Amino acid sequence: MASRAELSAFLASVEKRAFKHAAWSLQDEEAALDAVQDAMMKLSANYGDRPAAELPLLFQRILQNVIRDSVRRRKVRRAWITLFSGFMRDGDDSDPLDSLDVDPAADLALPSTPHGDYERARVLDAIEEEIARLPERQRQAFLLRYWEGFDTVETAAVMGCSEGSVKTHCSRAVRALSTALLAKGISA
């Protein structure tokens, strides 16, 4: 059973990655904050008594479900807004995710120079932009496998699909990211 300290430490360790994941999926920072908070509350309330080793998979599954529910609610809301847009003055004014503040020097262990900082920021912005452009399932698989560090079995459990689907989604995501970044002159 996870103690309060272990649960708190786990939530603190995943909050930034979970926010970015939600922001890329929802393309709205406020909705992303709400989704992460909702997922954390559900984990704490419903699964806080589980062993600490189970928390990462449980949290990712809850977060994916919260994001999926938010997307579904948006679709319904947008359908009604479109239907009744003739009665509204401004129509649908949802804000896309502009960009996330990133401290490049903290993420990459390279000497900090003005030019180096600029190049790191440019590369990170390009990567975030291309991750946001991936189809939802490819983005989920990519982030769970390569950002969260889950193996294929764990990723399949979180996504509710087969291991083969995870491998396919990851392969397509890596290929799409590689192609898009190479086109921008960015290589590993």
Backbone bond lengths (Angstrom), bond angles and torsions (degrees), N, CA, C in turn:
res aa  C-N    CA-C-N  psi(-1)  N-CA   C-N-CA  omega(-1)  CA-C   N-CA-C  phi
1 M - - - 1.441 - - 1.529 109.70 -
2 A 1.306 115.66 133.44 1.455 121.01 179.84 1.531 109.98 -75.71
3 S 1.313 115.53 134.51 1.464 119.47 176.07 1.529 108.54 -79.93
4 R 1.317 115.74 169.17 1.477 120.00 177.43 1.520 110.41 -58.39
5 A 1.321 116.25 -40.50 1.462 120.95 -179.12 1.531 110.57 -64.45
6 E 1.344 116.16 -42.81 1.468 119.67 178.94 1.529 111.04 -64.85
7 L 1.324 116.89 -42.14 1.462 120.97 178.44 1.526 110.33 -63.34
8 S 1.314 117.20 -44.99 1.467 121.51 178.83 1.521 111.20 -62.81
9 A 1.313 116.65 -43.39 1.464 120.59 179.16 1.526 110.79 -63.95
10 F 1.318 116.46 -41.16 1.470 120.03 178.27 1.526 110.63 -62.09
11 L 1.329 116.89 -48.44 1.468 120.41 -178.61 1.525 111.29 -62.42
12 A 1.312 116.84 -39.19 1.472 120.17 178.02 1.525 110.86 -65.42
13 S 1.327 116.20 -35.13 1.470 119.60 -177.53 1.534 113.11 -73.57
14 V 1.324 118.00 -23.26 1.470 119.70 -176.59 1.522 114.07 -106.07
15 E 1.333 118.34 -7.37 1.456 119.40 -170.90 1.523 113.97 -61.31
16 K 1.323 119.47 -42.68 1.468 120.72 -177.49 1.525 111.46 -69.05
17 R 1.332 116.52 -44.82 1.467 119.60 179.01 1.513 110.89 -65.15
18 A 1.323 116.62 -40.21 1.465 120.48 179.10 1.521 110.48 -63.85
19 F 1.339 116.80 -39.78 1.465 119.86 178.58 1.521 111.15 -61.97
20 K 1.317 116.80 -47.21 1.473 119.31 -179.56 1.521 110.41 -63.09
21 H 1.311 115.94 -42.26 1.470 120.10 178.45 1.530 110.03 -58.17
22 A 1.308 116.30 -48.32 1.463 120.60 -179.98 1.529 110.96 -66.14
23 A 1.336 117.17 -39.40 1.469 120.70 -179.80 1.522 110.53 -63.75
24 W 1.313 117.50 -40.41 1.472 119.74 178.20 1.521 110.64 -66.95
25 S 1.295 116.45 -37.86 1.463 119.70 -178.57 1.523 112.18 -73.44
26 L 1.317 116.98 -41.75 1.455 121.23 -173.74 1.529 113.32 -95.07
27 Q 1.319 116.44 -18.83 1.463 123.13 -178.57 1.523 111.78 54.11
28 D 1.311 116.01 39.98 1.460 122.72 178.88 1.525 106.92 -157.71
29 E 1.331 116.84 115.04 1.460 120.77 -175.30 1.529 112.54 -62.55
30 E 1.329 117.31 -41.15 1.463 119.79 -179.58 1.527 111.29 -65.69
31 A 1.319 116.69 -42.45 1.467 120.11 177.35 1.524 110.12 -65.34
32 A 1.324 116.72 -35.99 1.466 120.39 178.65 1.523 110.67 -65.20
33 L 1.328 116.94 -44.09 1.471 119.72 177.17 1.521 111.06 -60.53
34 D 1.328 116.20 -42.43 1.463 120.30 178.15 1.525 111.02 -62.53
35 A 1.331 116.54 -42.67 1.465 120.70 -178.37 1.527 111.00 -63.90
36 V 1.329 116.72 -44.39 1.468 120.07 -179.56 1.525 109.97 -65.65
37 Q 1.322 116.86 -43.53 1.464 120.06 178.70 1.527 110.60 -61.85
38 D 1.320 116.64 -43.69 1.463 121.11 179.15 1.529 110.56 -61.44
39 A 1.332 116.43 -44.82 1.472 120.29 179.78 1.522 110.90 -63.28
40 M 1.330 116.60 -41.13 1.468 119.78 179.68 1.529 111.23 -65.78
41 M 1.319 116.19 -40.79 1.461 120.21 178.66 1.530 110.69 -64.04
42 K 1.332 116.93 -43.51 1.465 120.39 179.66 1.526 110.93 -63.97
43 L 1.324 116.82 -41.30 1.462 119.78 178.12 1.523 110.01 -62.02
44 S 1.321 116.40 -47.28 1.471 120.70 -178.25 1.524 111.70 -63.42
45 A 1.324 116.08 -44.67 1.462 119.85 -175.65 1.523 112.79 -73.39
46 N 1.317 116.94 -40.33 1.458 119.97 -172.15 1.525 115.23 -99.87
47 Y 1.335 116.80 -24.97 1.466 118.76 -173.68 1.520 112.98 -130.95
48 G 1.320 117.89 14.08 1.456 121.40 -178.83 1.516 113.88 -62.79
49 D 1.323 116.67 -19.11 1.465 120.28 -179.13 1.528 112.32 -91.27
50 R 1.325 117.90 2.23 1.463 121.45 179.59 1.526 110.71 -79.00
51 P 1.333 117.48 159.73 1.473 120.30 176.61 1.527 110.55 -61.80
52 A 1.321 116.13 147.29 1.468 121.96 -177.13 1.529 111.93 -57.34
53 A 1.320 118.33 -31.63 1.466 121.47 -178.94 1.534 112.38 -66.48
54 E 1.325 117.62 -24.41 1.462 121.25 -179.78 1.529 113.21 -84.95
55 L 1.313 117.94 -15.47 1.460 121.48 -173.67 1.534 114.71 -61.20
56 P 1.348 120.40 -42.39 1.468 118.26 -178.16 1.532 113.61 -59.66
57 L 1.320 117.32 -45.52 1.469 119.57 -179.69 1.523 111.58 -68.32
58 L 1.326 115.98 -41.75 1.463 119.33 178.69 1.529 110.67 -61.59
59 F 1.323 116.51 -45.72 1.458 120.03 -178.59 1.527 111.15 -62.51
60 Q 1.308 117.52 -44.69 1.474 119.73 -178.99 1.522 111.01 -63.89
61 R 1.306 116.94 -39.37 1.465 120.11 178.14 1.538 110.42 -64.44
62 I 1.320 116.17 -44.08 1.469 120.36 178.51 1.522 109.82 -63.40
63 L 1.327 117.54 -45.28 1.469 121.07 -179.66 1.527 110.72 -60.61
64 Q 1.329 117.51 -43.59 1.467 120.34 179.01 1.529 110.46 -61.55
65 N 1.312 117.18 -41.60 1.467 120.42 179.07 1.530 111.79 -65.94
66 V 1.328 117.11 -40.34 1.465 120.86 178.59 1.528 109.98 -64.55
67 I 1.327 117.10 -43.25 1.472 120.89 178.25 1.517 110.15 -62.60
68 R 1.316 116.70 -45.59 1.473 121.01 -179.67 1.536 110.28 -61.17
69 D 1.333 117.28 -42.84 1.468 120.74 177.62 1.525 111.15 -62.63
70 S 1.318 116.76 -40.65 1.463 120.65 179.40 1.530 111.09 -64.02
71 V 1.325 116.35 -41.70 1.467 120.24 178.21 1.527 110.07 -63.57
72 R 1.316 117.00 -42.27 1.472 120.51 178.79 1.532 111.20 -62.29
73 R 1.330 116.64 -44.57 1.470 120.12 178.44 1.522 110.79 -61.10
74 R 1.321 116.41 -40.93 1.471 120.18 178.01 1.517 112.01 -61.25
75 K 1.335 116.00 -42.72 1.466 119.31 -179.55 1.519 110.77 -60.85
76 V 1.314 116.18 -43.59 1.463 119.95 179.28 1.522 109.70 -64.71
77 R 1.335 116.28 -45.92 1.457 120.93 179.56 1.526 111.13 -59.64
78 R 1.332 116.35 -44.47 1.471 120.41 -179.54 1.518 111.53 -65.64
79 A 1.322 116.68 -35.88 1.464 119.12 178.30 1.521 110.12 -61.90
80 W 1.340 115.96 -43.16 1.465 119.41 179.18 1.523 111.15 -69.94
81 I 1.307 116.70 -39.14 1.470 119.71 178.96 1.520 109.72 -63.48
82 T 1.326 117.60 -43.01 1.460 120.87 178.48 1.517 110.23 -62.97
83 L 1.318 116.04 -43.13 1.452 120.25 -178.87 1.525 111.45 -62.00
84 F 1.329 116.26 -40.87 1.457 120.17 -176.60 1.524 113.66 -102.96
85 S 1.338 117.46 15.19 1.460 119.92 -176.51 1.523 112.78 -63.00
86 G 1.324 117.84 -24.03 1.454 120.41 177.01 1.514 112.71 -64.79
87 F 1.324 116.90 -22.37 1.453 120.75 179.70 1.526 112.45 -92.58
88 M 1.337 116.33 -7.80 1.461 120.65 -176.66 1.521 109.88 -103.11
89 R 1.307 116.81 154.00 1.465 121.06 179.93 1.516 112.33 -80.96
90 D 1.341 117.29 -46.93 1.453 119.93 -171.98 1.523 114.19 -103.03
91 G 1.306 120.22 -13.92 1.465 121.81 -177.63 1.521 111.34 72.38
92 D 1.323 115.67 -156.54 1.467 122.57 -177.80 1.524 109.03 -80.67
93 D 1.323 117.19 120.06 1.461 120.30 -177.68 1.526 112.06 -119.59
94 S 1.339 118.04 43.62 1.449 120.63 179.90 1.527 109.84 -68.85
95 D 1.308 116.29 137.73 1.458 121.88 -177.92 1.523 109.73 -93.60
96 P 1.332 118.80 125.59 1.465 120.00 174.59 1.527 109.99 -73.42
97 L 1.287 115.21 158.78 1.459 120.11 178.55 1.517 108.56 -67.14
98 D 1.329 117.10 115.88 1.459 120.27 -178.76 1.528 109.48 -71.00
99 S 1.291 116.57 -70.30 1.463 120.60 175.22 1.517 107.43 -165.19
100 L 1.297 114.97 159.83 1.457 119.88 -179.53 1.515 108.98 -102.86
101 D 1.334 116.23 141.77 1.454 119.94 177.19 1.515 108.31 -72.42
102 V 1.319 115.71 128.85 1.447 121.32 -177.97 1.521 107.93 -131.95
103 D 1.316 116.77 137.24 1.453 120.96 172.14 1.515 106.90 -96.39
104 P 1.353 118.60 94.07 1.455 121.68 -173.89 1.516 112.71 -60.18
105 A 1.322 118.70 -35.82 1.450 120.30 -177.99 1.526 111.31 -64.39
106 A 1.339 116.96 -29.23 1.471 120.03 179.29 1.516 110.97 -74.74
107 D 1.334 117.44 -30.17 1.455 120.90 -175.85 1.522 112.65 -86.22
108 L 1.318 118.06 -31.12 1.456 121.82 -177.44 1.518 108.80 -118.61
109 A 1.312 116.97 123.75 1.458 121.06 -176.73 1.529 110.36 -82.45
110 L 1.314 117.30 68.13 1.449 123.24 177.83 1.518 108.43 -122.81
111 P 1.339 117.25 155.88 1.463 118.27 177.99 1.529 110.52 -59.43
112 S 1.311 116.20 142.76 1.451 121.39 -177.60 1.524 110.32 -90.84
113 T 1.324 115.68 113.71 1.452 122.81 173.34 1.518 106.15 -130.25
114 P 1.312 118.71 157.12 1.464 119.12 179.05 1.529 112.70 -55.44
115 H 1.322 116.59 -45.23 1.465 119.21 179.75 1.531 110.75 -66.77
116 G 1.341 116.33 -42.88 1.466 120.18 179.00 1.517 111.75 -62.59
117 D 1.334 116.46 -41.06 1.463 120.74 177.91 1.521 110.86 -62.36
118 Y 1.316 115.61 -43.04 1.463 120.19 179.27 1.533 110.44 -62.80
119 E 1.315 117.19 -46.19 1.473 121.05 -179.12 1.519 111.33 -63.86
120 R 1.329 117.57 -42.48 1.472 120.72 178.46 1.532 110.26 -62.65
121 A 1.323 116.32 -43.98 1.464 119.84 179.48 1.516 110.77 -62.96
122 R 1.333 116.81 -39.73 1.467 121.10 179.30 1.530 110.64 -64.50
123 V 1.309 116.86 -43.92 1.473 121.14 -179.98 1.526 110.24 -66.00
124 L 1.335 117.54 -45.91 1.467 120.51 179.89 1.525 111.57 -62.90
125 D 1.327 117.22 -40.76 1.467 120.46 177.13 1.524 110.88 -61.54
126 A 1.334 116.42 -42.82 1.465 120.38 179.93 1.530 110.67 -64.65
127 I 1.322 117.20 -41.92 1.466 120.80 179.53 1.526 110.10 -63.78
128 E 1.343 117.07 -46.56 1.461 119.95 179.35 1.524 111.30 -61.40
129 E 1.315 116.25 -40.02 1.467 120.66 179.47 1.524 110.84 -62.48
130 E 1.314 117.00 -43.07 1.466 120.41 -178.20 1.530 111.51 -73.39
131 I 1.329 117.85 -34.87 1.469 119.77 176.00 1.522 109.25 -63.57
132 A 1.316 116.83 -40.92 1.467 120.90 179.78 1.524 111.71 -64.15
133 R 1.321 117.75 -26.28 1.465 121.68 -179.05 1.529 113.46 -82.55
134 L 1.316 117.10 -14.03 1.466 119.84 -179.64 1.529 109.81 -64.43
135 P 1.338 117.02 148.47 1.469 119.19 171.32 1.534 109.42 -59.64
136 E 1.316 116.14 151.43 1.470 122.03 -172.52 1.529 113.33 -51.52
137 R 1.309 118.35 -50.67 1.468 120.81 -176.01 1.529 111.42 -66.36
138 Q 1.330 117.07 -37.32 1.462 119.78 176.91 1.527 110.01 -65.89
139 R 1.325 116.37 -41.91 1.464 120.92 179.27 1.529 110.04 -63.18
140 Q 1.332 116.92 -44.39 1.463 120.40 178.91 1.523 110.61 -58.99
141 A 1.319 116.43 -50.95 1.468 120.36 -177.99 1.523 110.97 -61.24
142 F 1.323 116.23 -45.19 1.463 121.05 -179.27 1.529 111.02 -60.68
143 L 1.326 117.20 -49.30 1.468 120.64 -177.60 1.525 112.08 -66.20
144 L 1.323 116.82 -40.88 1.460 119.29 179.66 1.525 111.65 -67.03
145 R 1.328 116.74 -41.75 1.466 119.86 -177.86 1.526 112.58 -74.68
146 Y 1.323 116.79 -50.64 1.454 119.80 -169.47 1.517 114.59 -98.79
147 W 1.318 118.19 -21.12 1.447 120.09 179.99 1.518 110.37 -99.82
148 E 1.327 116.34 -45.64 1.460 119.99 178.57 1.522 111.93 -82.59
149 G 1.332 117.69 -20.20 1.454 121.60 177.50 1.517 114.59 80.58
150 F 1.323 117.98 19.51 1.456 120.37 178.00 1.522 109.77 -75.76
151 D 1.341 115.47 150.14 1.463 118.25 175.08 1.533 108.96 -82.44
152 T 1.321 115.86 178.51 1.465 120.87 -175.67 1.525 111.98 -61.45
153 V 1.317 117.50 -41.31 1.462 121.66 -178.77 1.535 110.47 -64.43
154 E 1.325 116.38 -45.72 1.460 120.42 179.95 1.531 111.20 -64.88
155 T 1.326 115.73 -42.19 1.465 120.14 179.56 1.522 110.40 -62.75
156 A 1.330 116.59 -42.10 1.468 120.47 178.62 1.526 110.39 -62.46
157 A 1.324 117.04 -38.49 1.468 120.20 179.05 1.530 111.02 -65.71
158 V 1.317 117.13 -42.35 1.463 120.84 179.76 1.523 110.82 -66.20
159 M 1.330 116.75 -43.11 1.465 121.19 -175.96 1.525 113.02 -81.42
160 G 1.334 116.54 -14.75 1.462 119.45 -179.24 1.513 112.67 70.35
161 C 1.340 116.58 40.24 1.464 120.83 179.74 1.529 108.80 -141.11
162 S 1.315 116.75 -178.34 1.469 120.89 -178.67 1.531 110.52 -81.53
163 E 1.327 115.90 161.97 1.456 121.07 176.85 1.527 110.76 -62.13
164 G 1.317 116.37 -36.50 1.466 120.75 178.33 1.521 111.60 -62.12
165 S 1.332 116.52 -39.29 1.462 120.24 177.22 1.520 110.86 -64.64
166 V 1.323 116.90 -40.04 1.463 120.69 178.29 1.516 109.69 -60.91
167 K 1.330 116.59 -46.10 1.466 120.49 179.97 1.517 111.27 -61.94
168 T 1.318 116.83 -41.54 1.467 121.13 179.16 1.519 110.82 -64.42
169 H 1.336 116.66 -47.92 1.470 120.66 -179.96 1.532 110.69 -61.42
170 C 1.320 117.34 -43.32 1.467 120.91 179.68 1.522 111.36 -63.88
171 S 1.312 115.85 -44.59 1.458 120.59 179.93 1.524 111.11 -60.39
172 R 1.313 116.30 -45.80 1.466 120.13 179.01 1.527 111.36 -65.18
173 A 1.316 117.23 -39.40 1.470 120.74 179.57 1.522 110.79 -64.55
174 V 1.319 116.64 -46.05 1.468 120.54 179.98 1.528 110.19 -62.37
175 R 1.324 116.63 -43.27 1.461 120.60 179.13 1.529 110.75 -62.75
176 A 1.324 117.25 -44.86 1.470 121.03 -179.52 1.532 110.72 -65.40
177 L 1.319 117.66 -43.38 1.462 120.59 178.93 1.522 111.22 -64.78
178 S 1.313 116.28 -44.16 1.457 120.69 179.82 1.522 111.39 -60.40
179 T 1.326 116.36 -46.99 1.462 121.27 179.89 1.524 111.37 -62.10
180 A 1.331 116.35 -45.72 1.474 121.18 -177.38 1.532 110.64 -66.52
181 L 1.329 117.29 -41.35 1.469 119.90 -178.83 1.516 111.18 -71.98
182 L 1.324 117.91 -37.79 1.468 120.11 175.44 1.520 111.26 -62.69
183 A 1.320 116.71 -37.28 1.465 120.47 177.90 1.531 111.24 -64.25
184 K 1.336 116.62 -25.56 1.464 121.48 177.91 1.530 111.99 -91.89
185 G 1.334 115.82 3.65 1.467 119.85 178.92 1.500 114.18 82.45
186 I 1.326 117.65 20.60 1.457 122.07 -179.34 1.519 108.52 -110.01
187 S 1.339 115.92 123.01 1.457 119.20 177.69 1.524 108.25 -132.35
188 A 1.325 114.34 160.21 1.479 119.39 -176.67 1.503 112.16 -71.94
